[in-house]
Amino acid sequence: MTPGGPAGGRAPALPPSDRIVLRGLRVFGHHGCLPHETEVGQVFVIDLELAVDLAGAGRSDDLGQAVHYGDLAGRVAELVAGRPRRLIEAVAEDVAGLVLADERVHEVRVRVTKPHAPLPVDAEVAVEVVRARTPAAEAVP
């Protein structure tokens, strides 16, 4: 690193401050460590917040320039309803990877809530992960 910042003197690019927010996506899945969780299944609630530049889509009013959140919701639901995972942390990582596969998404916040977790008290549990695209300039050659 040079005194002025990263190699080349450029500051790292910040993710856009524009956001797409998808909340309350309810999906039936078979995730958990206990046998009845994987056999019977339960509802999981997924919340997403995507950092994406919305200026082009906003100016053009063209769906082709937007992240199609309806399509995204369907793909996330399919993923969560699919392969059972022991940990909701793993579910969150899977969802983050799916979202970041779209190169327009710079960062994603994923929250996976398990409203009916087997807890000794009346509560729900959630995990939240934030994952960002690694810029090619930072990749190790």
C-alpha positions as CSV (number, residue, x, y, z in Angstrom):
1,M,0.0,0.0,0.0
2,T,1.3,3.5,-0.8
3,P,0.9,6.4,1.6
4,G,-1.9,7.8,-0.6
5,G,-4.0,4.6,-0.3
6,P,-4.1,1.4,-2.3
7,A,-1.5,0.6,-4.9
8,G,-2.0,3.0,-7.9
9,G,-3.1,5.8,-5.6
10,R,-6.8,5.1,-6.2
11,A,-9.2,4.9,-3.3
12,P,-11.3,1.7,-3.4
13,A,-14.6,2.1,-5.1
14,L,-17.5,2.4,-2.7
15,P,-20.7,0.5,-3.3
16,P,-23.6,2.5,-4.6
17,S,-25.8,4.0,-1.9
18,D,-28.9,2.9,-3.9
19,R,-30.7,-0.1,-2.5
20,I,-33.3,-2.7,-3.5
21,V,-34.9,-4.1,-0.4
22,L,-36.9,-7.3,-0.3
23,R,-38.5,-8.2,3.0
24,G,-40.6,-11.0,4.4
25,L,-40.0,-13.6,1.7
26,R,-41.5,-16.7,3.5
27,V,-40.2,-20.0,2.3
28,F,-40.8,-23.5,3.5
29,G,-37.5,-25.4,4.0
30,H,-35.9,-28.3,5.8
31,H,-33.0,-26.7,7.5
32,G,-31.8,-27.5,11.0
33,C,-29.7,-29.7,13.2
34,L,-32.5,-31.7,14.8
35,P,-34.1,-34.6,12.9
36,H,-37.6,-33.3,13.1
37,E,-36.5,-30.0,11.5
38,T,-35.2,-31.8,8.4
39,E,-38.1,-34.3,8.3
40,V,-41.1,-32.0,9.0
41,G,-39.6,-28.6,7.8
42,Q,-40.7,-25.1,8.7
43,V,-41.1,-21.6,7.4
44,F,-38.0,-19.4,7.0
45,V,-38.2,-15.7,6.4
46,I,-35.6,-14.1,4.1
47,D,-34.9,-10.3,3.9
48,L,-32.5,-8.9,1.4
49,E,-30.9,-5.5,0.9
50,L,-28.9,-5.1,-2.4
51,A,-26.5,-2.3,-3.0
52,V,-26.9,-1.6,-6.7
53,D,-26.7,1.5,-9.0
54,L,-30.3,2.3,-9.8
55,A,-29.6,5.4,-11.9
56,G,-29.7,3.8,-15.3
57,A,-32.9,1.9,-14.7
58,G,-34.5,4.9,-13.1
59,R,-33.6,7.2,-16.0
60,S,-34.5,4.7,-18.8
61,D,-37.5,3.1,-17.1
62,D,-36.2,-0.1,-18.8
63,L,-36.6,-3.4,-16.9
64,G,-33.5,-4.7,-18.8
65,Q,-31.3,-2.3,-16.9
66,A,-32.8,-3.2,-13.5
67,V,-32.3,-6.1,-11.1
68,H,-35.6,-7.9,-11.6
69,Y,-36.6,-8.4,-8.0
70,G,-39.5,-10.6,-8.9
71,D,-37.2,-13.1,-10.6
72,L,-34.7,-12.7,-7.8
73,A,-37.3,-13.5,-5.2
74,G,-38.3,-16.7,-7.1
75,R,-34.7,-17.9,-7.4
76,V,-34.0,-17.2,-3.7
77,A,-37.2,-19.1,-2.7
78,E,-36.2,-22.0,-4.9
79,L,-32.8,-22.1,-3.3
80,V,-34.1,-21.9,0.3
81,A,-36.7,-24.6,-0.4
82,G,-34.1,-26.8,-1.9
83,R,-31.1,-28.6,-0.4
84,P,-31.4,-28.9,3.4
85,R,-28.6,-27.2,5.4
86,R,-27.8,-27.8,9.1
87,L,-27.2,-24.1,9.9
88,I,-29.1,-21.0,8.8
89,E,-25.7,-19.4,8.5
90,A,-25.1,-21.7,5.6
91,V,-28.5,-20.8,4.1
92,A,-27.5,-17.1,4.3
93,E,-24.2,-17.7,2.6
94,D,-25.9,-19.6,-0.2
95,V,-28.4,-16.8,-0.7
96,A,-25.6,-14.2,-0.7
97,G,-23.7,-16.1,-3.3
98,L,-26.8,-16.4,-5.5
99,V,-27.5,-12.6,-5.3
100,L,-23.8,-11.6,-5.9
101,A,-23.8,-13.8,-9.1
102,D,-25.5,-10.7,-10.7
103,E,-22.6,-8.4,-11.5
104,R,-24.8,-5.4,-11.0
105,V,-25.1,-6.1,-7.3
106,H,-22.1,-4.7,-5.4
107,E,-23.1,-5.8,-1.9
108,V,-25.9,-7.8,-0.3
109,R,-27.2,-8.0,3.3
110,V,-29.1,-11.3,3.9
111,R,-31.1,-12.0,7.0
112,V,-32.5,-15.5,7.5
113,T,-35.1,-15.7,10.3
114,K,-36.2,-19.0,11.8
115,P,-39.5,-18.0,13.5
116,H,-40.1,-21.4,15.0
117,A,-36.6,-22.4,16.1
118,P,-36.5,-25.0,18.8
119,L,-35.7,-22.7,21.7
120,P,-36.5,-23.1,25.4
121,V,-38.2,-19.7,25.3
122,D,-40.7,-17.9,23.1
123,A,-38.5,-16.2,20.5
124,E,-37.4,-16.3,17.0
125,V,-33.8,-16.3,15.8
126,A,-32.1,-14.8,12.8
127,V,-28.7,-14.5,11.3
128,E,-27.6,-11.7,9.1
129,V,-24.6,-11.6,6.7
130,V,-23.2,-8.8,4.6
131,R,-21.2,-9.8,1.6
132,A,-19.6,-7.6,-1.1
133,R,-18.2,-8.2,-4.5
134,T,-14.5,-8.3,-4.5
135,P,-13.3,-5.8,-7.1
136,A,-11.1,-7.4,-9.8
137,A,-8.4,-4.8,-9.1
138,E,-8.1,-6.3,-5.6
139,A,-7.8,-9.9,-6.8
140,V,-4.5,-11.5,-6.3
141,P,-2.8,-12.4,-9.6
